[in-house]
Amino acid sequence: MIRFRSLAKSYGAQRAVESLTLGIGAGEVVALLGPNGSGKTTSLKAAAGLIRPTSGEVLVGEPGLPAAHPEARRALSFLPQKVAFPESLTGREVVEFYRRLRGAPAARTDEVLHVAALNGAAGRPVGTYSGGMTQRLGLAVAALPEAPVLLLDEPTSSLDADGLCAFYGLVDLRRQLGKTVLFTSHQWGDVERLADRVAVLVEGRLVADLSQRELSERLAERGVMRVRLDACPPELLDRVCAVAPGTRWALSQLVIPGAAASRAAALEAVRAHGVEIRGLTSEDGRLDVLYRDLAGGAS
């Protein structure tokens, strides 16, 4: 449904996206994951036909048409990162305006207001909405045309708990209907909950195309556990290093890196040694560290 073919986009001397090649099929939910400034929004706007590539192309639909082609534009719906609507209009009036613009049936207005959890606020002027409510209104507008492809730029950036539930429900429904969703994020929670695949962008380059499970495993491999002890005899450090290489003693803590399995084995080694554990924390790897590792491996 979406094919990026050697897409590159420059703004003067600034290269926003460099030779992006990526295919996304019908029914897939794919996340463009990366730090700020990694080229996520530029890639999404190119798929929406809103910017012209410097080189390469983006094809949308089956058979694929250039993203700027009118038929390709009709096959998708796009939610930008920042949405704004006339403040004097009510939420329902905004949805009605866009419903008529997209030629959607009248029943869609109530349907998308319900999906976006806005029924209670639909009659209020948009000027009274919080940032999260405005974002939910944007989701309602994006959901209107029931297009085969939905493009969402940082859709959860200002959503509250109700808005997150509405967003997750919208994406799950589209997956069940065999429709494609491509969204950008730099939040692991969004990806973990929704994505079938994750395309990782760093400095405009695609550095990994992973399943959600593969990304989770990579983060787990970069995890760290800290075990606070009164003291660490040399033989204990040797014993822990045997099962978790790279373990070090620092600031009254055993700092144990590695995947969850090696961290668990290291903890068993500490317990078997008979020392008293004063405190313990364990966490998977951080996304920013993974980004740097992936960028370094691709350079």
N, C-alpha and C positions, 0 to 999 in steps of 0.2 A: 504493500500500500504506500510506503514511503521509501524512496531510494535516494540516498545521498551518493553522488558519484564524483569523487575528487573535488568536493566543494571547497573553495577558498574564497575568503572575503577579507579585503583590506580597506582600511580607512586612512588614506594617505600612506604614511610610513608604518602605521600600526596594523599588524596582521592579526585579525580577530579569529579567523578559522583557517586552518591549513590542511588541505588535501584530506577532507573528511569523506570516507567511504563507509556507508552503513546501510543495511537493509532492514526494514521493519515490516512484518507480515500482518495480514488480517487477523484480528483477534488478539494481537500481542499488546501488552502494556509494557512500555520501555521507558526507562528513566535516563535522561542525560544528567549525569552526576558530575560535579566538579566544583572547585572553589570559585569565588567571585572573580569575574574577569577571564574565565576559562573558555568562553566562546559559546556557552549554552544558549543564551538569548539570541545571538546572531544566527546560530544554526536553526533555531525554531522559527525565527522571522523569515529565513530563507525558505523553509518548508511551507510557510504560510503565504509565500509569494509577495512578501512586503518589502524585501530588499533584493537587489539584483546581484548575483554572484560575480566576483571578480573573475573567477574561472570555475570550471566544473558546472554541475547542475544538480537540481533536486527534482525528482519525478514523483508525482502523487497519483494514486488510483491504479486501476487495472483496466486497460493497459495504461502504463504510466504516461502522464502528460507533464510538461514543465510546470512548476509550482505556480507561476504567474498566469497560466492559461485560465480563462474563465471557467471552464469545466472542472479543472483541478480545484479552483477556489470554491466552487459549489460543493465539492466532495469533502470539505473540511470545515471545522469551526475552531476559532482561535481565542484563547483567553490571555491577554497580555499580563505582565507582572503587576502593573499599576493600572487600575481601572478607575474611570471617572464618569459620572452620569450627571445630567442636569439636576441640581439640588431641589428645584421647585417641583419636579415630577415625583409621583409616588413610585414605589418599587413596581407595582402592577403596571403603571403607565409606561415605565421603562421597558418592561418585558413585552408589553403589547406592541410598542413601537418596533422593537427588533423582531417580534414574531411576524408582523406584517411585512417588514423589510425582507425577511428570509422566506416568506410564503409558507410558513408553518400553519397547520390547522389550529383553529381557535382553542381547542381543548388543551393544547400544549401549554398555554399560559398557566393554568392551575397546576398542571403536572409538574412543570419545572419549579414553580414557586414551592411546591410541596417537597420536591427533591432537595432543594436548597435550604429547606427548613426556614422559609421566610413568610409562611402564611400569616403569622401573627403580626408581621411588620409590613406586609405588602401595601397597606393603605396609607402608610406614613410617608411624608416627603423624604427623599433621599438625603437631604441636608441634615436630617436628624439621625442618620445612620452612623454607627461606629465604623472603624476601618474593617473589622471582621464582617460586619453585616454588608458593607459595600462589596467586599470580596465574594460573599455568598450570592449577592445579586449578580455579580459577574459570572459566577458558575451557572446560575439560572439562565442567563442570556446565552452562554456558550453551549448549554445543553439543548437549546430550543430546536435547532434544525434536524436533530437526529442524523447528523452527517456520519459517513463511514469512518472519518478520521477526526480525532479531537486533539488539539495542540494546546498545552497548558504551561504557562511560564511561571514558575515558582507559585503554584496555586495555593499552597498552605502557608504562605509567608505571614499572613495576619489573621488566620482563622482561629476562632476559639474552639472549645471542645465540640459544641454542636455543629459548627461549620466543618470540622474535621470529619465527623461522622457522616455528614451529608456528602462531603467530597469522596470519602472512601466508598460510600454506597453507590454514588454515580459511576465511579470507575469500575467497581465490581459488576454493576449492571451492564455496562458496555462490553466488558469482557465476555459475559454470558451471551450477549447478542452477537458475538463475533466481530466486534468493531475495534478499531485500533486507537490506542491512546499513547501519545508521546508527551512526556512532561519533564520539566527541568527541576532540579532540586540540588541543594547541598546538604540536605538533612537525611541522615541514615534511616531515621524512623519512617519517613515517607516511602523510601525505597524498600525497606524490609517488609512493610505492610502490603505494598501494591505491585511492585515491578516483577515481571517475568524475567526481564533481562536488564542489564545496566551497562550503558556506554559511558565510560569515564573520559572526560575531557580535561586536559591540563594545558594551559597556554595555547589554546586553539587546536591542539592535536588530540586525536583519539589514541589513548594509551592503553585501553583495555575494553573488551566487549565480553561481559561475563554474565552468567546466570546469577540470580539473587543468591543462590546457595554458594556459588564460587566466591562471590564477593564477601559473604559472611565468613567463609572459611579463611579468606585472606586476612580479614580483620582479626579473626580469632588467633591466627598465627602470630600476629603482632601484639598480642595481649601482654599484660604484665600483672604479677601478683606481688604484693608487699606484705611480708610477715614480720611483725614487730616482736623482738625477743630482748631479754635482758643482756644476753651475750651470745656470740656465735663461735663455738670452738672450731678450730681448723678442720677437724675430722668431720664435723657436721657440714661445713661448706663444701668439702670434697664430696661428701655423700649426695648432697643436693645437686651439685654441678654434674654428677654422673648421670642424673636423669633429666636435668634441665641446664644444658650448657649455656654459659653466659651469665649465670647467677652471680651476684656480687653482694657484699655486706657493706651497707652505707647508712649512716645516721640511725643506728640501732635497728635497722631493718634488713631482712633478706629481700633483695629485689630480684624477682624470678621472672624472666621473659619467656615467651613462647606460647604455643597453642594450649588450649584448655587441658588436654590430656597430660602434657608434660608438667603443667602447673599443678594438676591434681597429684601426680606422682611425686612431685617435689614436696607437697604438703604432707603426704604420707611419710616421706623420709624424715621430715622434721618431727612429726609425731612419734615415729618409731625411735627416734633418738632420745626421747624422754624430756626434752626441754619444754618449758612453759611458754605457750603462745600468748602474748600480751595484746595483740591486735592483728587484724587481717583485712586487706582489701584486694579485690581482683577485678580487672576490667579488660575488655577486648581492646584491640588497637584503635587508634584515633584515625578518622578519615584524612585529616591534614597530613599525617605521617604517611599514610598509604598513597596519597596523591604524590608526595615528593618521591617516594620509592618508585612508583609507576613512571613518573616523568623521567627519573634518572635512568631507569631501565630502557626507556624508549629513545633516549638521546644518543 
